[in-house]
Amino acid sequence: MNTIKKILKNQGRSQTWLAETIGKSYVSVTNYCNNNSQPSLQVLFDIAKVLDVDVRELLISTKLKKPK
């Protein structure tokens, strides 16, 4: 499940609420939540701020961890 979608669900908030709060269209937010498009860095920071999460929680690491 997409991280933004998961956080919205955990907080009991809707994609419509997020779209209105960050000033984006519902279609844009739905595309972010369904991994059809990726938000710009500025929008990602805006989303993190309104969801009150660290922006790093919205990202998936691309670097593999080396076993110790």
MMTF fields as JSON, N, C-alpha, C and O atoms, coordinates in Angstrom:
{
  "mmtfVersion": "1.0.0",
  "mmtfProducer": "UNKNOWN",
  "numBonds": 271,
  "numAtoms": 272,
  "numGroups": 68,
  "numChains": 1,
  "numModels": 1,
  "chainsPerModel": [1],
  "groupsPerChain": [68],
  "chainIdList": ["A"],
  "bondAtomList": [4, 2, 8, 6, 12, 10, 16, 14, 20, 18, 24, 22, 28, 26, 32, 30, 36, 34, 40, 38, 44, 42, 48, 46, 52, 50, 56, 54, 60, 58, 64, 62, 68, 66, 72, 70, 76, 74, 80, 78, 84, 82, 88, 86, 92, 90, 96, 94, 100, 98, 104, 102, 108, 106, 112, 110, 116, 114, 120, 118, 124, 122, 128, 126, 132, 130, 136, 134, 140, 138, 144, 142, 148, 146, 152, 150, 156, 154, 160, 158, 164, 162, 168, 166, 172, 170, 176, 174, 180, 178, 184, 182, 188, 186, 192, 190, 196, 194, 200, 198, 204, 202, 208, 206, 212, 210, 216, 214, 220, 218, 224, 222, 228, 226, 232, 230, 236, 234, 240, 238, 244, 242, 248, 246, 252, 250, 256, 254, 260, 258, 264, 262, 268, 266],
  "bondOrderList": [1, 1, 1, 1, 1, 1, 1, 1, 1, 1, 1, 1, 1, 1, 1, 1, 1, 1, 1, 1, 1, 1, 1, 1, 1, 1, 1, 1, 1, 1, 1, 1, 1, 1, 1, 1, 1, 1, 1, 1, 1, 1, 1, 1, 1, 1, 1, 1, 1, 1, 1, 1, 1, 1, 1, 1, 1, 1, 1, 1, 1, 1, 1, 1, 1, 1, 1],
  "groupList": [{"groupName": "MET", "atomNameList": ["N", "CA", "C", "O"], "elementList": ["N", "C", "C", "O"], "formalChargeList": [0, 0, 0, 0], "bondAtomList": [1, 0, 2, 1, 3, 2], "bondOrderList": [1, 1, 2], "singleLetterCode": "M", "chemCompType": "L-PEPTIDE LINKING"}, {"groupName": "ASN", "atomNameList": ["N", "CA", "C", "O"], "elementList": ["N", "C", "C", "O"], "formalChargeList": [0, 0, 0, 0], "bondAtomList": [1, 0, 2, 1, 3, 2], "bondOrderList": [1, 1, 2], "singleLetterCode": "N", "chemCompType": "L-PEPTIDE LINKING"}, {"groupName": "THR", "atomNameList": ["N", "CA", "C", "O"], "elementList": ["N", "C", "C", "O"], "formalChargeList": [0, 0, 0, 0], "bondAtomList": [1, 0, 2, 1, 3, 2], "bondOrderList": [1, 1, 2], "singleLetterCode": "T", "chemCompType": "L-PEPTIDE LINKING"}, {"groupName": "ILE", "atomNameList": ["N", "CA", "C", "O"], "elementList": ["N", "C", "C", "O"], "formalChargeList": [0, 0, 0, 0], "bondAtomList": [1, 0, 2, 1, 3, 2], "bondOrderList": [1, 1, 2], "singleLetterCode": "I", "chemCompType": "L-PEPTIDE LINKING"}, {"groupName": "LYS", "atomNameList": ["N", "CA", "C", "O"], "elementList": ["N", "C", "C", "O"], "formalChargeList": [0, 0, 0, 0], "bondAtomList": [1, 0, 2, 1, 3, 2], "bondOrderList": [1, 1, 2], "singleLetterCode": "K", "chemCompType": "L-PEPTIDE LINKING"}, {"groupName": "LEU", "atomNameList": ["N", "CA", "C", "O"], "elementList": ["N", "C", "C", "O"], "formalChargeList": [0, 0, 0, 0], "bondAtomList": [1, 0, 2, 1, 3, 2], "bondOrderList": [1, 1, 2], "singleLetterCode": "L", "chemCompType": "L-PEPTIDE LINKING"}, {"groupName": "GLN", "atomNameList": ["N", "CA", "C", "O"], "elementList": ["N", "C", "C", "O"], "formalChargeList": [0, 0, 0, 0], "bondAtomList": [1, 0, 2, 1, 3, 2], "bondOrderList": [1, 1, 2], "singleLetterCode": "Q", "chemCompType": "L-PEPTIDE LINKING"}, {"groupName": "GLY", "atomNameList": ["N", "CA", "C", "O"], "elementList": ["N", "C", "C", "O"], "formalChargeList": [0, 0, 0, 0], "bondAtomList": [1, 0, 2, 1, 3, 2], "bondOrderList": [1, 1, 2], "singleLetterCode": "G", "chemCompType": "PEPTIDE LINKING"}, {"groupName": "ARG", "atomNameList": ["N", "CA", "C", "O"], "elementList": ["N", "C", "C", "O"], "formalChargeList": [0, 0, 0, 0], "bondAtomList": [1, 0, 2, 1, 3, 2], "bondOrderList": [1, 1, 2], "singleLetterCode": "R", "chemCompType": "L-PEPTIDE LINKING"}, {"groupName": "SER", "atomNameList": ["N", "CA", "C", "O"], "elementList": ["N", "C", "C", "O"], "formalChargeList": [0, 0, 0, 0], "bondAtomList": [1, 0, 2, 1, 3, 2], "bondOrderList": [1, 1, 2], "singleLetterCode": "S", "chemCompType": "L-PEPTIDE LINKING"}, {"groupName": "TRP", "atomNameList": ["N", "CA", "C", "O"], "elementList": ["N", "C", "C", "O"], "formalChargeList": [0, 0, 0, 0], "bondAtomList": [1, 0, 2, 1, 3, 2], "bondOrderList": [1, 1, 2], "singleLetterCode": "W", "chemCompType": "L-PEPTIDE LINKING"}, {"groupName": "ALA", "atomNameList": ["N", "CA", "C", "O"], "elementList": ["N", "C", "C", "O"], "formalChargeList": [0, 0, 0, 0], "bondAtomList": [1, 0, 2, 1, 3, 2], "bondOrderList": [1, 1, 2], "singleLetterCode": "A", "chemCompType": "L-PEPTIDE LINKING"}, {"groupName": "GLU", "atomNameList": ["N", "CA", "C", "O"], "elementList": ["N", "C", "C", "O"], "formalChargeList": [0, 0, 0, 0], "bondAtomList": [1, 0, 2, 1, 3, 2], "bondOrderList": [1, 1, 2], "singleLetterCode": "E", "chemCompType": "L-PEPTIDE LINKING"}, {"groupName": "TYR", "atomNameList": ["N", "CA", "C", "O"], "elementList": ["N", "C", "C", "O"], "formalChargeList": [0, 0, 0, 0], "bondAtomList": [1, 0, 2, 1, 3, 2], "bondOrderList": [1, 1, 2], "singleLetterCode": "Y", "chemCompType": "L-PEPTIDE LINKING"}, {"groupName": "VAL", "atomNameList": ["N", "CA", "C", "O"], "elementList": ["N", "C", "C", "O"], "formalChargeList": [0, 0, 0, 0], "bondAtomList": [1, 0, 2, 1, 3, 2], "bondOrderList": [1, 1, 2], "singleLetterCode": "V", "chemCompType": "L-PEPTIDE LINKING"}, {"groupName": "CYS", "atomNameList": ["N", "CA", "C", "O"], "elementList": ["N", "C", "C", "O"], "formalChargeList": [0, 0, 0, 0], "bondAtomList": [1, 0, 2, 1, 3, 2], "bondOrderList": [1, 1, 2], "singleLetterCode": "C", "chemCompType": "L-PEPTIDE LINKING"}, {"groupName": "PRO", "atomNameList": ["N", "CA", "C", "O"], "elementList": ["N", "C", "C", "O"], "formalChargeList": [0, 0, 0, 0], "bondAtomList": [1, 0, 2, 1, 3, 2], "bondOrderList": [1, 1, 2], "singleLetterCode": "P", "chemCompType": "L-PEPTIDE LINKING"}, {"groupName": "PHE", "atomNameList": ["N", "CA", "C", "O"], "elementList": ["N", "C", "C", "O"], "formalChargeList": [0, 0, 0, 0], "bondAtomList": [1, 0, 2, 1, 3, 2], "bondOrderList": [1, 1, 2], "singleLetterCode": "F", "chemCompType": "L-PEPTIDE LINKING"}, {"groupName": "ASP", "atomNameList": ["N", "CA", "C", "O"], "elementList": ["N", "C", "C", "O"], "formalChargeList": [0, 0, 0, 0], "bondAtomList": [1, 0, 2, 1, 3, 2], "bondOrderList": [1, 1, 2], "singleLetterCode": "D", "chemCompType": "L-PEPTIDE LINKING"}],
  "groupTypeList": [0, 1, 2, 3, 4, 4, 3, 5, 4, 1, 6, 7, 8, 9, 6, 2, 10, 5, 11, 12, 2, 3, 7, 4, 9, 13, 14, 9, 14, 2, 1, 13, 15, 1, 1, 1, 9, 6, 16, 9, 5, 6, 14, 5, 17, 18, 3, 11, 4, 14, 5, 18, 14, 18, 14, 8, 12, 5, 5, 3, 9, 2, 4, 5, 4, 4, 16, 4],
  "groupIdList": [1, 2, 3, 4, 5, 6, 7, 8, 9, 10, 11, 12, 13, 14, 15, 16, 17, 18, 19, 20, 21, 22, 23, 24, 25, 26, 27, 28, 29, 30, 31, 32, 33, 34, 35, 36, 37, 38, 39, 40, 41, 42, 43, 44, 45, 46, 47, 48, 49, 50, 51, 52, 53, 54, 55, 56, 57, 58, 59, 60, 61, 62, 63, 64, 65, 66, 67, 68],
  "secStructList": [7, 7, 2, 2, 2, 2, 2, 2, 2, 2, 2, 6, 7, 7, 2, 2, 2, 2, 2, 2, 2, 2, 6, 7, 7, 2, 2, 2, 2, 2, 2, 2, 2, 6, 6, 1, 1, 7, 7, 7, 2, 2, 2, 2, 2, 2, 2, 2, 2, 2, 2, 6, 1, 7, 4, 4, 4, 4, 7, 7, 7, 7, 1, 7, 7, 7, 7, 7],
  "xCoordList": [0.837, 0.0, 0.882, 1.919, 0.475, 1.172, 1.25, 0.284, 2.383, 2.603, 1.637, 1.1, 1.407, 0.481, -0.911, -1.578, -1.343, -2.654, -2.769, -3.797, -1.707, -1.705, -1.803, -2.554, -1.051, -1.089, -2.468, -3.008, -3.03, -4.38, -5.373, -6.196, -5.297, -6.214, -6.022, -6.998, -4.765, -4.478, -4.978, -5.366, -4.968, -5.412, -6.907, -7.453, -7.568, -8.998, -9.31, -10.372, -8.377, -8.541, -8.732, -8.368, -9.301, -9.586, -8.625, -7.945, -8.587, -7.791, -8.372, -7.632, -9.685, -10.335, -9.847, -9.533, -9.784, -9.288, -7.86, -7.534, -7.006, -5.61, -5.523, -4.774, -6.285, -6.267, -6.644, -5.974, -7.712, -8.151, -7.121, -6.882, -6.519, -5.579, -4.282, -3.724, -3.796, -2.542, -2.768, -1.805, -4.021, -4.328, -4.073, -3.719, -4.253, -4.099, -5.442, -6.344, -5.576, -6.829, -6.941, -5.941, -8.181, -8.426, -7.748, -7.2, -7.78, -7.162, -5.659, -5.104, -5.0, -3.55, -3.255, -2.364, -4.002, -3.764, -4.066, -3.331, -5.12, -5.434, -4.3, -3.945, -3.738, -2.602, -1.393, -0.679, -1.146, -0.056, -0.324, 0.573, -1.562, -1.926, -1.969, -1.851, -2.136, -2.187, -0.9, -0.845, 0.136, 1.447, 1.399, 2.195, 0.456, 0.397, 1.26, 1.657, 1.548, 2.467, 3.09, 2.586, 4.186, 4.91, 4.847, 5.008, 4.613, 4.589, 5.986, 6.988, 6.032, 7.323, 7.825, 7.075, 9.087, 9.638, 8.885, 8.621, 8.539, 7.801, 6.448, 6.052, 5.743, 4.44, 4.614, 3.795, 5.67, 5.944, 6.148, 5.645, 6.882, 7.07, 5.742, 5.477, 4.906, 3.584, 2.723, 2.048, 2.749, 1.979, 2.468, 1.666, 3.778, 4.342, 3.919, 3.594, 3.923, 3.561, 2.111, 1.83, 1.182, -0.234, -0.58, -1.518, 0.17, -0.059, 0.714, 0.554, 1.555, 2.364, 3.26, 3.313, 3.961, 4.919, 6.244, 6.288, 7.309, 8.612, 8.549, 8.039, 9.056, 9.001, 9.645, 9.269, 10.611, 11.279, 10.327, 10.565, 9.252, 8.259, 7.5, 6.923, 7.504, 6.792, 7.655, 7.171, 8.923, 9.865, 10.253, 10.254, 10.579, 11.086, 12.551, 12.911, 13.384, 14.82, 15.15, 14.599, 16.04, 16.478, 17.812, 18.318, 18.378, 19.681, 19.502, 18.848, 20.075, 20.001, 20.924, 22.049, 20.439, 21.285, 22.217, 21.81, 23.465, 24.445, 24.352, 24.265, 24.37, 24.328, 25.619, 26.698, 25.496, 26.675, 27.284, 28.285],
  "yCoordList": [-1.179, 0.0, 1.242, 1.279, 2.226, 3.5, 4.152, 4.115, 4.737, 5.326, 6.467, 6.546, 7.341, 8.457, 7.906, 8.356, 6.95, 6.344, 5.685, 5.801, 4.994, 4.315, 5.315, 5.097, 6.404, 7.42, 8.084, 8.312, 8.388, 8.969, 8.032, 8.475, 6.757, 5.768, 5.708, 5.71, 5.654, 5.585, 6.823, 6.736, 7.968, 9.222, 9.469, 10.434, 8.594, 8.765, 9.942, 10.555, 10.248, 11.381, 10.86, 9.727, 11.692, 11.285, 11.941, 12.915, 11.392, 11.991, 13.349, 14.262, 13.485, 14.772, 15.824, 16.95, 15.451, 16.378, 16.808, 17.993, 15.834, 16.151, 17.088, 18.064, 16.793, 17.639, 19.08, 20.021, 19.242, 20.59, 21.291, 22.49, 20.547, 21.13, 21.593, 22.622, 20.833, 21.214, 22.006, 22.415, 22.225, 23.032, 22.323, 22.954, 21.02, 20.233, 19.63, 19.574, 19.184, 18.556, 17.156, 16.516, 16.703, 15.354, 14.337, 13.345, 14.574, 13.655, 13.545, 12.447, 14.668, 14.643, 13.81, 12.96, 14.05, 13.31, 11.827, 10.979, 11.509, 10.109, 9.456, 8.306, 10.177, 9.641, 9.412, 8.425, 10.309, 10.091, 8.836, 8.019, 8.689, 7.573, 6.232, 5.182, 6.261, 5.02, 4.767, 3.888, 5.546, 5.412, 5.593, 5.007, 6.411, 6.728, 7.93, 8.109, 8.753, 9.875, 10.168, 9.739, 10.901, 11.231, 12.738, 13.519, 13.142, 14.582, 15.184, 14.498, 16.456, 17.161, 17.19, 16.895, 17.542, 17.62, 18.632, 18.378, 19.77, 20.781, 20.24, 20.436, 19.567, 18.998, 17.901, 17.775, 17.117, 16.073, 16.684, 16.155, 17.793, 18.488, 19.044, 19.005, 19.562, 20.072, 18.949, 19.136, 17.793, 16.638, 16.216, 15.98, 16.123, 15.735, 16.712, 16.301, 17.989, 19.004, 18.862, 18.872, 18.729, 18.655, 17.321, 17.249, 16.264, 14.967, 14.844, 13.866, 15.842, 15.888, 14.652, 14.0, 14.357, 13.257, 13.773, 14.796, 13.066, 13.385, 13.032, 11.974, 13.9, 13.678, 12.338, 11.729, 11.885, 10.613, 9.427, 8.375, 9.593, 8.524, 8.312, 7.248, 9.324, 9.246, 8.664, 8.417, 8.449, 7.961, 6.518, 6.07, 5.807, 4.445, 4.484, 4.99, 3.957, 3.971, 3.191, 2.12, 3.74, 3.071, 2.384, 1.706, 2.562, 1.983, 0.714, 0.724, -0.353, -1.62, -1.599, -1.103, -2.141, -2.229, -3.417, -4.495, -3.218, -4.294, -5.1, -4.522, -6.42, -7.218, -7.047, -6.889, -7.081, -6.905, -8.226, -8.28],
  "zCoordList": [0.0, 0.0, 0.0, 0.663, -0.726, -0.813, 0.574, 1.336, 0.889, 2.209, 2.5, 3.605, 1.55, 1.761, 2.048, 2.98, 1.264, 1.439, 2.821, 3.488, 3.24, 4.534, 5.686, 6.637, 5.603, 6.659, 6.711, 7.794, 5.557, 5.525, 6.209, 7.01, 5.898, 6.493, 8.0, 8.752, 8.45, 9.886, 10.632, 11.797, 9.963, 10.588, 10.402, 10.938, 9.639, 9.398, 8.493, 8.592, 7.615, 6.692, 5.269, 4.955, 4.43, 3.05, 2.065, 2.387, 0.877, -0.194, -0.57, -0.939, -0.478, -0.753, 0.233, -0.155, 1.524, 2.549, 2.226, 2.286, 1.881, 1.577, 0.376, 0.4, -0.668, -1.868, -1.53, -1.956, -0.766, -0.392, 0.493, 0.346, 1.4, 2.354, 1.695, 2.077, 0.699, 0.049, -1.238, -1.887, -1.61, -2.788, -4.112, -5.109, -4.111, -5.341, -5.697, -4.862, -6.923, -7.337, -6.734, -6.409, -6.597, -6.099, -7.006, -6.525, -8.314, -9.272, -9.026, -9.065, -8.775, -8.499, -7.269, -7.289, -6.191, -4.949, -5.138, -4.632, -5.848, -6.132, -6.912, -6.652, -7.855, -8.615, -7.722, -7.899, -6.761, -5.802, -4.975, -4.763, -4.511, -3.629, -4.35, -3.718, -5.658, -6.44, -7.216, -8.075, -6.906, -7.55, -9.069, -9.802, -9.526, -10.956, -11.301, -12.452, -10.3, -10.473, -9.117, -8.079, -9.143, -7.92, -7.697, -8.636, -6.451, -6.172, -6.269, -6.068, -6.573, -6.557, -5.119, -4.189, -4.94, -3.588, -2.732, -1.557, -3.313, -2.544, -2.095, -0.946, -2.987, -2.633, -1.584, -0.674, -1.709, -0.726, 0.658, 1.649, 0.732, 2.005, 2.518, 3.719, 1.614, 2.011, 2.59, 3.602, 1.947, 2.421, 3.803, 4.706, 3.964, 5.255, 6.346, 7.46, 6.031, 7.024, 7.463, 8.661, 6.513, 6.893, 7.551, 8.345, 7.228, 7.874, 9.185, 9.915, 9.481, 10.689, 10.82, 11.863, 9.722, 9.706, 9.159, 8.475, 9.461, 8.888, 7.4, 7.032, 6.566, 5.118, 4.736, 3.734, 5.533, 5.246, 5.366, 4.773, 6.131, 6.244, 4.938, 4.713, 4.085, 2.81, 1.696, 0.591, 1.989, 0.982, 1.258, 2.405, 0.211, 0.317, -0.063, -1.126, 0.792, 0.537, -0.735, -0.986, -1.51, -2.739, -2.533, -3.428, -1.352, -1.058, -0.234, 0.81, -0.703, 0.02, 1.215, 1.142, 2.315, 3.509, 3.386, 2.953, 3.766, 3.727, 5.011, 6.094, 4.911, 6.127, 6.92, 6.348, 8.235, 9.094, 9.431, 10.146]
}
